[in-house]
Amino acid sequence: MGDLMTEIFMEATKDGNVRSFRTVESAKLDWEYGGSEGFWLKSLHENAGAGELTFLMKVDAGAHAESHAHEQTEQIYVIEGTFYDQTRTYQAGDFVIRERGTNHTAGSKTGAIVLLVYTP
């Protein structure tokens, strides 16, 4: 897989044009209130025209969000800690996809950091 990724990146930059690349130093960003108590966000990417959003989300231990839905497909990758919804608890390394309009809860008993990707 490493060689394939190297080939993809080398092909993308072979003409020296890296305008389409963007780096976000997320460690330097402050956590911002995420809309529910105990949920914090760092915005990594937003393309409003394409309906794309990417966040790091920190969930405090004991935080819980009641049932809600999103207008976009939601992809969740658990980076650390545990994260739950109404069906189960997810561990670091777990990946969840929810189609737009899917009602769900969210929370963490122990605290968590997850990567959130929203797409149309």
C-alpha positions, 0 to 999 in steps of 0.5 A: 500500500505504501508504494501505491500511495507514493505513486499517487502523491508523486503523480499529483505533484510531478509538475511541481504544482501543489496548489490543491494541497492544504495543511492544517496544523490542528494541534495549534487550533483551539477547541470550539463549542460543538453545539452540545455540552461536552462536544468540541470541534476543530474545523479542518476543511470546509467546502460549502459549495460542495457540501463538504465538512471535516472536523476533529471532535473531542467528546468529554467523558459523560457527554451525551447528545440526544437523538438528531440527524444530519443533512449530509452523510456522516463518516466517523473514525474513532481516534482515541477513547470510546464513542457510542450511539444508540446501537453500540460503543465504538473503540479507537480504530472503528469507522462508522458511516451514517446516511443523511437523515439517519437519527442517532444519539452520540456520546462517550462515557470515557471521553473520545476524539473522533474524525468527522467527515460530512459529504452530500 
